[in-house]
Amino acid sequence: MGRRRPGYGGGDGPGSAGGGPVRVIFSVYATLIVVGLAYFIALGVANR
Amino acid sequence: MSRAGRFVRGNSLSLVFLVIFLAALAGQAFAGWHLYNDDQHSHHDPGVSLARYLTSSRFAVETTENWQSEFLQFTLYIAATIWLIQRGSSESKEPGEEGAGSDEEQRLGAHATGDSPKWARVGGLRTAIYSNSLVLVFGILFLASWGAQSVSGWRDFNDEQVQHGEGPISWARYLTEPDFWDRTLQNWQSEFLAVGSMAIFAVYLRQRGSPESKPVGAPHDATG
C-alpha cells in the first residue's frame, strides 16, 4: 500500500538507502521470515 | 544527531514494526501456551512447558495461518493495482494508466540511470525477474507459509483425532477438511475486507501527514 508520488524523488543523499544500515534491516526481516518459515515447516514435518 | 540516532530516525518505520512484531509474537506464544494447557487440563492431560509449546504444531499452525494471509494480501494488492483502478483513491493509479508501464516510465534498459539497480539496467531475464520481484517474493512467501500452515495444521488435527480416539488422516485428506479451510478463509476474509475498505475509504477520508492518504484538501475525485 502506499500513495504514489509524482516523479521518483531524489533520495536523501548518496548511499542513504539501498546499502549499509538499511540493508541490515532488510536482512533482519528476510532472515526472520525465512528462518521462521523453515522452523514451522520443520515442526510440521517432524510431527511435533 | 549521533550516528545511531540518525539510523533510528531514518529507519523508524521498519524498526518500530519489527519491535512490535516480536512483542506481539511473544505475547501470542505466552497466551497460546496457557490456552493449550487449559485445553490439556480439560482432557485430564498434563500441561506442557513453554519450550515444548513453542515446538508444537499448535503454535506453528496458529502463527503461519496468519502469516500466509498477510503475504497473500500484499501479493494480491501489489498485482491487482497494476491493472485495477479505484477512481478517487490514493491507493490507485489514474484511470487510463492501467498496465505495467513502458520501459521509459520504469527506467529500464537503455532508459536506466547511473543509480538504477544493476538488474534494471542489464535487460533480459534478470530485468524481467527484477521487474516483478516484489510480487514474486511475496507470492513465494505466501505459498511457503500456506504450506507450513497445512503441514502443521495437519499434525495438530491428527493430535486431536488421536485424543478423541479416532485415526489420523493423510495430509492430502486434511486439505479437504473444514479445519484447513476454516483456518485459511477466516484469515483471507478479514484481509480482503481490510484491503477493499482501505481502497474505497481513501477516496473520502484523509489522514493529515500520512503517505497513505491524499492531502487533506485534495478533492474526492483526485486519484493517485
Boltz contact constraints between the chains, C-beta under 6 A:
constraints:
  - contact:
      token1: [A, 3]
      token2: [B, 90]
      max_distance: 6.0
  - contact:
      token1: [A, 3]
      token2: [B, 211]
      max_distance: 6.0
  - contact:
      token1: [A, 4]
      token2: [B, 224]
      max_distance: 6.0
  - contact:
      token1: [A, 21]
      token2: [B, 7]
      max_distance: 6.0
  - contact:
      token1: [A, 25]
      token2: [B, 11]
      max_distance: 6.0
  - contact:
      token1: [A, 25]
      token2: [B, 14]
      max_distance: 6.0
  - contact:
      token1: [A, 37]
      token2: [B, 144]
      max_distance: 6.0
  - contact:
      token1: [A, 37]
      token2: [B, 145]
      max_distance: 6.0
  - contact:
      token1: [A, 37]
      token2: [B, 148]
      max_distance: 6.0
  - contact:
      token1: [A, 40]
      token2: [B, 60]
      max_distance: 6.0
  - contact:
      token1: [A, 40]
      token2: [B, 64]
      max_distance: 6.0
  - contact:
      token1: [A, 40]
      token2: [B, 148]
      max_distance: 6.0
  - contact:
      token1: [A, 40]
      token2: [B, 152]
      max_distance: 6.0
  - contact:
      token1: [A, 41]
      token2: [B, 148]
      max_distance: 6.0
  - contact:
      token1: [A, 43]
      token2: [B, 57]
      max_distance: 6.0
  - contact:
      token1: [A, 43]
      token2: [B, 60]
      max_distance: 6.0
  - contact:
      token1: [A, 43]
      token2: [B, 152]
      max_distance: 6.0
  - contact:
      token1: [A, 44]
      token2: [B, 57]
      max_distance: 6.0
  - contact:
      token1: [A, 44]
      token2: [B, 60]
      max_distance: 6.0
  - contact:
      token1: [A, 44]
      token2: [B, 151]
      max_distance: 6.0
  - contact:
      token1: [A, 44]
      token2: [B, 152]
      max_distance: 6.0
  - contact:
      token1: [A, 44]
      token2: [B, 155]
      max_distance: 6.0
  - contact:
      token1: [A, 45]
      token2: [B, 151]
      max_distance: 6.0
  - contact:
      token1: [A, 47]
      token2: [B, 155]
      max_distance: 6.0
  - contact:
      token1: [A, 48]
      token2: [B, 55]
      max_distance: 6.0
  - contact:
      token1: [A, 48]
      token2: [B, 56]
      max_distance: 6.0
  - contact:
      token1: [A, 48]
      token2: [B, 57]
      max_distance: 6.0
